[in-house]
Amino acid sequence: MRMVRRLPVVTILVVAGWTAGGLVVDQHVDRTGQLALGVFTAAVLVALLAPHPAAVRAQALAVVGIATLGEVIGSIVWGVYTYRLENLPTFVPPGHGLVYLAGMSLGVLAARRPAVLVGAAIAGAVLWAVLGLTVLPATDVSGAIGCTFLVVVLLVTRRPVYAGVFVVVAGLEIYGTAVGTWTWQSVVPGLGISQGNPPSGAASGYVVFDVAALALVAQIAAAVAWLQARSPRLSRPG
């Protein structure tokens, strides 16, 4: 029981530790070193998933799959942002699973007062968007658009997991761009929209991944339940 209560805190601490150390390590390795870092990151994700419920494990793995597709499109194909070695580092896909677990854990910790976390995320997104349009060095129009979407999602759903993901991604983006793990283009390719490094709306992409993953897992669970309900009938003769 104590482990269950401590699990959200342990998850957040492990993800924070991996982020602080893993992104620094990435600065000193080549692609072979990144491969090793990716294996280590996957091992960390598996270890963190083990004590979580099956539903959470399914959600996190769905996020990994959907977010990886988004990474290929956003970075490799579209070029909205670029990683240090101009590739998709192997630690990034499992890293998305870690981000989801950390955001979900923040939501769990705020279970008694979810409105506080949701309100803080909304206030943070609005403030960041306004600063990006006024005083920050790079005019961040794309970030403001992304933040608007994020705020609408938070207002409509009131789901603390999305607010938690915003908090985690905000810290990750600021730190990751500061150490040079990835860099956002000053203008969105093909659209001519200016953006910051990082854009304030970066978390909106993560929320899209999470919404899609939760919906996918829910649909799969419903389909499995339907098949299980029908299987006794299908096995009866005549």
C-alpha positions as a Markdown table, in Angstrom:
| # | Residue | x | y | z |
|---|---|---|---|---|
| 1 | Met | 0.0 | 0.0 | 0.0 |
| 2 | Arg | 2.8 | 2.4 | 0.9 |
| 3 | Met | 4.4 | 1.7 | -2.5 |
| 4 | Val | 1.2 | 2.6 | -4.3 |
| 5 | Arg | 0.9 | 5.9 | -2.4 |
| 6 | Arg | 4.6 | 6.7 | -3.1 |
| 7 | Leu | 4.5 | 5.6 | -6.8 |
| 8 | Pro | 3.5 | 9.1 | -8.2 |
| 9 | Val | 6.3 | 10.8 | -6.3 |
| 10 | Val | 8.8 | 8.1 | -7.2 |
| 11 | Thr | 7.8 | 8.4 | -10.9 |
| 12 | Ile | 8.2 | 12.1 | -10.9 |
| 13 | Leu | 11.6 | 12.0 | -9.2 |
| 14 | Val | 12.9 | 9.3 | -11.6 |
| 15 | Val | 11.7 | 11.2 | -14.7 |
| 16 | Ala | 13.2 | 14.4 | -13.4 |
| 17 | Gly | 16.5 | 12.6 | -12.7 |
| 18 | Trp | 16.5 | 11.0 | -16.2 |
| 19 | Thr | 15.8 | 14.3 | -17.8 |
| 20 | Ala | 18.5 | 16.2 | -16.0 |
| 21 | Gly | 21.1 | 13.5 | -16.5 |
| 22 | Gly | 20.1 | 12.0 | -19.8 |
| 23 | Leu | 20.0 | 15.2 | -21.8 |
| 24 | Val | 23.4 | 16.2 | -20.5 |
| 25 | Val | 24.8 | 12.8 | -21.4 |
| 26 | Asp | 23.4 | 13.2 | -24.9 |
| 27 | Gln | 25.6 | 16.2 | -25.4 |
| 28 | His | 28.7 | 14.0 | -25.2 |
| 29 | Val | 27.8 | 11.0 | -27.3 |
| 30 | Asp | 27.5 | 10.1 | -31.0 |
| 31 | Arg | 24.8 | 8.1 | -32.6 |
| 32 | Thr | 26.1 | 4.8 | -31.1 |
| 33 | Gly | 26.1 | 6.5 | -27.7 |
| 34 | Gln | 22.5 | 7.6 | -28.3 |
| 35 | Leu | 21.5 | 4.1 | -29.1 |
| 36 | Ala | 22.8 | 3.0 | -25.7 |
| 37 | Leu | 21.0 | 5.9 | -24.0 |
| 38 | Gly | 17.9 | 4.8 | -25.8 |
| 39 | Val | 18.2 | 1.3 | -24.5 |
| 40 | Phe | 18.7 | 2.7 | -21.0 |
| 41 | Thr | 15.7 | 5.0 | -21.3 |
| 42 | Ala | 13.5 | 2.1 | -22.5 |
| 43 | Ala | 14.7 | 0.1 | -19.4 |
| 44 | Val | 13.7 | 3.0 | -17.1 |
| 45 | Leu | 10.3 | 3.2 | -18.8 |
| 46 | Val | 9.7 | -0.6 | -18.4 |
| 47 | Ala | 10.8 | -0.4 | -14.7 |
| 48 | Leu | 8.4 | 2.5 | -14.0 |
| 49 | Leu | 5.5 | 0.8 | -15.9 |
| 50 | Ala | 5.8 | -2.4 | -14.0 |
| 51 | Pro | 4.1 | -1.3 | -10.7 |
| 52 | His | 1.4 | 0.7 | -12.6 |
| 53 | Pro | -2.0 | -0.7 | -13.5 |
| 54 | Ala | -2.4 | -2.4 | -16.9 |
| 55 | Ala | -4.6 | 0.5 | -18.1 |
| 56 | Val | -1.8 | 3.0 | -17.4 |
| 57 | Arg | 0.8 | 0.8 | -19.1 |
| 58 | Ala | -1.4 | 0.5 | -22.2 |
| 59 | Gln | -1.9 | 4.3 | -22.3 |
| 60 | Ala | 1.8 | 5.0 | -21.9 |
| 61 | Leu | 2.7 | 2.6 | -24.7 |
| 62 | Ala | 0.0 | 4.1 | -26.9 |
| 63 | Val | 1.5 | 7.5 | -26.3 |
| 64 | Val | 5.0 | 6.2 | -27.3 |
| 65 | Gly | 3.6 | 4.9 | -30.6 |
| 66 | Ile | 1.6 | 8.0 | -31.5 |
| 67 | Ala | 4.2 | 10.5 | -30.3 |
| 68 | Thr | 6.9 | 8.7 | -32.3 |
| 69 | Leu | 4.9 | 9.1 | -35.4 |
| 70 | Gly | 4.4 | 12.8 | -34.5 |
| 71 | Glu | 8.2 | 13.1 | -34.0 |
| 72 | Val | 8.9 | 11.7 | -37.5 |
| 73 | Ile | 6.5 | 14.1 | -39.1 |
| 74 | Gly | 7.3 | 17.1 | -37.0 |
| 75 | Ser | 11.1 | 16.8 | -37.0 |
| 76 | Ile | 12.4 | 14.5 | -39.8 |
| 77 | Val | 9.8 | 15.3 | -42.5 |
| 78 | Trp | 8.5 | 18.8 | -41.7 |
| 79 | Gly | 11.6 | 20.2 | -39.9 |
| 80 | Val | 9.7 | 22.3 | -37.4 |
| 81 | Tyr | 12.5 | 21.4 | -34.9 |
| 82 | Thr | 15.8 | 19.6 | -35.2 |
| 83 | Tyr | 17.7 | 17.3 | -32.8 |
| 84 | Arg | 21.4 | 17.9 | -32.2 |
| 85 | Leu | 22.6 | 15.2 | -34.7 |
| 86 | Glu | 19.7 | 15.9 | -37.1 |
| 87 | Asn | 18.1 | 12.5 | -36.4 |
| 88 | Leu | 15.5 | 11.0 | -34.1 |
| 89 | Pro | 17.4 | 9.9 | -31.1 |
| 90 | Thr | 16.5 | 6.5 | -29.8 |
| 91 | Phe | 15.8 | 7.8 | -26.3 |
| 92 | Val | 13.0 | 10.1 | -27.6 |
| 93 | Pro | 10.2 | 7.4 | -28.1 |
| 94 | Pro | 10.5 | 5.9 | -24.6 |
| 95 | Gly | 11.0 | 9.4 | -23.3 |
| 96 | His | 7.5 | 10.2 | -24.4 |
| 97 | Gly | 6.3 | 7.4 | -22.2 |
| 98 | Leu | 8.2 | 8.9 | -19.3 |
| 99 | Val | 6.7 | 12.3 | -19.9 |
| 100 | Tyr | 3.2 | 10.8 | -19.9 |
| 101 | Leu | 3.8 | 8.9 | -16.6 |
| 102 | Ala | 5.2 | 12.1 | -15.0 |
| 103 | Gly | 2.2 | 14.2 | -16.1 |
| 104 | Met | -0.2 | 11.5 | -15.0 |
| 105 | Ser | 1.5 | 11.3 | -11.6 |
| 106 | Leu | 1.2 | 15.0 | -11.1 |
| 107 | Gly | -2.5 | 14.6 | -11.8 |
| 108 | Val | -2.8 | 11.8 | -9.2 |
| 109 | Leu | -1.0 | 13.9 | -6.6 |
| 110 | Ala | -3.6 | 16.7 | -7.3 |
| 111 | Ala | -6.5 | 14.3 | -7.1 |
| 112 | Arg | -8.0 | 16.0 | -4.1 |
| 113 | Arg | -7.9 | 19.4 | -5.7 |
| 114 | Pro | -7.6 | 18.9 | -9.5 |
| 115 | Ala | -8.9 | 22.4 | -10.2 |
| 116 | Val | -5.7 | 23.8 | -8.7 |
| 117 | Leu | -3.5 | 22.0 | -11.1 |
| 118 | Val | -5.7 | 22.7 | -14.1 |
| 119 | Gly | -6.0 | 26.4 | -13.1 |
| 120 | Ala | -2.2 | 26.6 | -12.7 |
| 121 | Ala | -1.6 | 25.1 | -16.1 |
| 122 | Ile | -4.1 | 27.4 | -17.7 |
| 123 | Ala | -2.5 | 30.4 | -16.0 |
| 124 | Gly | 1.0 | 29.3 | -17.0 |
| 125 | Ala | 0.0 | 28.7 | -20.6 |
| 126 | Val | -1.7 | 32.1 | -20.9 |
| 127 | Leu | 1.2 | 33.9 | -19.3 |
| 128 | Trp | 3.8 | 32.1 | -21.5 |
| 129 | Ala | 1.8 | 32.9 | -24.6 |
| 130 | Val | 1.5 | 36.6 | -23.7 |
| 131 | Leu | 5.2 | 36.9 | -22.9 |
| 132 | Gly | 6.0 | 35.2 | -26.2 |
| 133 | Leu | 4.0 | 37.8 | -28.1 |
| 134 | Thr | 5.4 | 40.8 | -26.1 |
| 135 | Val | 8.7 | 40.6 | -24.3 |
| 136 | Leu | 10.5 | 37.4 | -25.1 |
| 137 | Pro | 13.3 | 37.7 | -27.7 |
| 138 | Ala | 11.5 | 35.7 | -30.4 |
| 139 | Thr | 8.0 | 36.5 | -31.3 |
| 140 | Asp | 6.1 | 33.3 | -30.7 |
| 141 | Val | 2.9 | 33.3 | -32.8 |
| 142 | Ser | 2.8 | 29.5 | -33.2 |
| 143 | Gly | 3.2 | 29.1 | -29.5 |
| 144 | Ala | 0.2 | 31.4 | -28.8 |
| 145 | Ile | -1.9 | 29.3 | -31.2 |
| 146 | Gly | -0.8 | 26.1 | -29.5 |
| 147 | Cys | -1.5 | 27.6 | -26.1 |
| 148 | Thr | -5.0 | 28.7 | -27.2 |
| 149 | Phe | -5.7 | 25.1 | -28.2 |
| 150 | Leu | -4.3 | 23.8 | -24.9 |
| 151 | Val | -6.4 | 26.1 | -22.8 |
| 152 | Val | -9.6 | 25.2 | -24.6 |
| 153 | Val | -8.8 | 21.5 | -24.0 |
| 154 | Leu | -8.2 | 22.1 | -20.3 |
| 155 | Leu | -11.3 | 24.2 | -19.9 |
| 156 | Val | -13.5 | 21.6 | -21.7 |
| 157 | Thr | -12.1 | 18.4 | -20.2 |
| 158 | Arg | -10.8 | 19.6 | -16.8 |
| 159 | Arg | -8.5 | 16.5 | -16.8 |
| 160 | Pro | -5.6 | 17.0 | -14.5 |
| 161 | Val | -3.5 | 14.6 | -16.5 |
| 162 | Tyr | -3.4 | 17.1 | -19.4 |
| 163 | Ala | -2.5 | 19.9 | -17.0 |
| 164 | Gly | 0.3 | 17.7 | -15.5 |
| 165 | Val | 1.6 | 17.0 | -18.9 |
| 166 | Phe | 1.8 | 20.7 | -19.6 |
| 167 | Val | 3.9 | 21.3 | -16.5 |
| 168 | Val | 6.2 | 18.4 | -17.3 |
| 169 | Val | 6.6 | 19.4 | -21.0 |
| 170 | Ala | 7.2 | 23.1 | -20.1 |
| 171 | Gly | 10.1 | 22.2 | -17.9 |
| 172 | Leu | 11.4 | 19.6 | -20.4 |
| 173 | Glu | 11.3 | 22.0 | -23.4 |
| 174 | Ile | 13.0 | 24.9 | -21.5 |
| 175 | Tyr | 15.7 | 22.6 | -20.3 |
| 176 | Gly | 16.1 | 20.6 | -23.5 |
| 177 | Thr | 16.5 | 23.7 | -25.7 |
| 178 | Ala | 18.8 | 25.4 | -23.2 |
| 179 | Val | 21.3 | 22.5 | -23.3 |
| 180 | Gly | 20.9 | 22.2 | -27.1 |
| 181 | Thr | 19.4 | 18.7 | -27.3 |
| 182 | Trp | 16.9 | 20.1 | -29.9 |
| 183 | Thr | 16.3 | 23.5 | -31.5 |
| 184 | Trp | 13.0 | 24.9 | -32.8 |
| 185 | Gln | 13.1 | 26.8 | -36.1 |
| 186 | Ser | 12.4 | 30.5 | -35.8 |
| 187 | Val | 9.7 | 30.2 | -38.5 |
| 188 | Val | 7.4 | 27.2 | -39.1 |
| 189 | Pro | 8.5 | 25.8 | -42.5 |
| 190 | Gly | 5.9 | 26.3 | -45.2 |
| 191 | Leu | 3.6 | 28.4 | -43.0 |
| 192 | Gly | 5.8 | 31.4 | -42.3 |
| 193 | Ile | 4.6 | 31.6 | -38.7 |
| 194 | Ser | 7.2 | 32.8 | -36.2 |
| 195 | Gln | 7.9 | 30.7 | -33.1 |
| 196 | Gly | 10.0 | 30.7 | -30.0 |
| 197 | Asn | 12.7 | 28.3 | -29.0 |
| 198 | Pro | 10.9 | 26.6 | -27.4 |
| 199 | Pro | 7.4 | 27.8 | -28.5 |
| 200 | Ser | 5.0 | 28.2 | -25.6 |
| 201 | Gly | 2.5 | 25.9 | -27.3 |
| 202 | Ala | 4.8 | 22.9 | -27.5 |
| 203 | Ala | 2.8 | 21.1 | -24.8 |
| 204 | Ser | -0.3 | 21.2 | -27.0 |
| 205 | Gly | 1.3 | 18.6 | -29.3 |
| 206 | Tyr | 1.9 | 16.3 | -26.3 |
| 207 | Val | -1.7 | 16.8 | -25.3 |
| 208 | Val | -2.8 | 15.8 | -28.8 |
| 209 | Phe | -0.7 | 12.6 | -28.4 |
| 210 | Asp | -2.3 | 11.9 | -25.0 |
| 211 | Val | -5.8 | 12.5 | -26.2 |
| 212 | Ala | -5.3 | 10.2 | -29.1 |
| 213 | Ala | -3.7 | 7.6 | -27.0 |
| 214 | Leu | -6.4 | 7.6 | -24.3 |
| 215 | Ala | -9.1 | 7.4 | -27.0 |
| 216 | Leu | -7.3 | 4.5 | -28.8 |
| 217 | Val | -6.9 | 2.5 | -25.6 |
| 218 | Ala | -10.5 | 3.1 | -24.7 |
| 219 | Gln | -11.7 | 1.9 | -28.1 |
| 220 | Ile | -9.5 | -1.2 | -27.9 |
| 221 | Ala | -10.8 | -1.9 | -24.4 |
| 222 | Ala | -14.4 | -1.5 | -25.6 |
| 223 | Ala | -13.7 | -3.8 | -28.5 |
| 224 | Val | -12.2 | -6.5 | -26.3 |
| 225 | Ala | -15.1 | -6.3 | -23.8 |
| 226 | Trp | -17.5 | -6.6 | -26.7 |
| 227 | Leu | -15.8 | -9.7 | -28.1 |
| 228 | Gln | -15.6 | -11.3 | -24.6 |
| 229 | Ala | -19.3 | -10.7 | -24.1 |
| 230 | Arg | -20.1 | -12.3 | -27.4 |
| 231 | Ser | -17.7 | -15.2 | -27.3 |
| 232 | Pro | -20.0 | -17.4 | -25.1 |
| 233 | Arg | -22.8 | -16.9 | -27.5 |
| 234 | Leu | -20.7 | -17.6 | -30.5 |
| 235 | Ser | -19.5 | -20.9 | -28.9 |
| 236 | Arg | -23.0 | -22.2 | -28.3 |
| 237 | Pro | -24.2 | -24.8 | -30.9 |
| 238 | Gly | -27.2 | -23.9 | -33.1 |
